[in-house]
Amino acid sequence: MQKDCSSEAWFQRLGNSRLAILRSLTLAAIFGCASPSPALAATRQTGASAQPLVAEPIHWLLLGIPPNSIPVNSEPSDGQFDLLLKLVMAQMPGREHKYIYANTGRIVAMLQEGFAACYVSSVVSAERKAMAHLTVNGVVPPLRLLVRKELAAQLQKNGRQEVLLEPLFSRADLSGALEQGRPYSPNIDAALAKSTPNVSRSRTQSIQLLRSGRIDYTIGFDSQLHYEQASGERLPLDGQLVSLPIAGEQVRYTAFACPRTPWGRAMVDEIDAILRKQVSSPDYLAAMNKWLTPDERERMRPLLREFVRLRAATAHMDEVPSVPANTRKTGSD
């Protein structure tokens, strides 16, 4: 059965040009939605209609990759950003909430097209800021190399025992995979550009390819590896994988992202006001620490403390905050 996207306000548009209507109809077909009426597809978001209406449901975009978000019956449960979203929604009494789980590529397309929906765990970058209104909501540990344990000693490292990516990516005897459409980091992108990488792009979660023994390494979070190996079906390499710090990787800031429309601006302003009040609460800290390993929690504690202070004092935070240099790089063991 097709989803009637028009009834859920997915097709509130910024313009009424033929191109805008055509794009709406095309995306409806791609996403398996019933086509919106031309009138709705051409609706301009001006005046009162640009404001989030209490009677209208709010749609939230979630990546659906545990433990970032853990969908249960197509609803958020106790993933890190599930808990953060629930904290925000609790401050919106009387509002109806709906959820859309999608991969990064689809989420980005929806933001670019101006769909009336907000992404819960966006990266904070100039590229993302150009397509969406942002309000920074958290800080997470640096990305790490997830690799077969027996290969760890063979990898080139710097004096801090952090893996050097360029020589790794160039090794023809090792196979790696990164997820298609997923933003990693400028540091990782630069290493890929400087080498002749033996790294494929996967449409599925690359950590599953690693756990099943189909690749030798991927890039992800320490907490992701621990979560996957501790839950669900056992795969051949479970218990034989490690995570290693990567040279040049730093902590990552995340944000709520809403489309760059008047509706999106109003939603981000509402979310921003809630975050400033709730960021110092025990529930916020519990959400950010929920799935961190003990080592990650210890390394992140000073940075999270500083972020909470800055976030509570700063309205409309849409860029990476300035924090003391000694708290930014917490990836080394």
URURCOR-V895811 format. One line per field, one symbol per residue. ss: DSSP state (2 for helix, 1 for strand, 0 for the rest). phi: phi as a letter, one per 20 degrees, with the letter a starting at -180 (. if undefined). A space follows every 50 residues. Layout:
ss->???
phi->???
This chain:
ss->00102222000010000222222222222200100002222001002222 00000001111100000000110011000222222222200000001111 10022222222200001111111002222221111111110001111122 22220010000010222222000001111000000222222222000011 11000222222000001111022222222200000000001111110000 01111111100222222222222222220002222222200002222222 222222222222200000000000222200000
phi->.feefffdmfdfdecdffffffffffffffemdffffgfffefeeclfff efegfefeedecfmdfegbdfclmcfccfgefffffffffecfneecccc ebefgfffffffenffbdeecffdbfffffdbfcbfcaccfffcedbggf egfeefcefemdfefgfffeffecdcbcefnefdagffgffffeddfece ddedfffffffenecebbcadgfffffffecmffdgegndccdcfdgnec fdecbfccgfcgfffffffffgffggeefefgffffffegdffgfffffe gffffffgffffedelfccffecggfdfdcefe
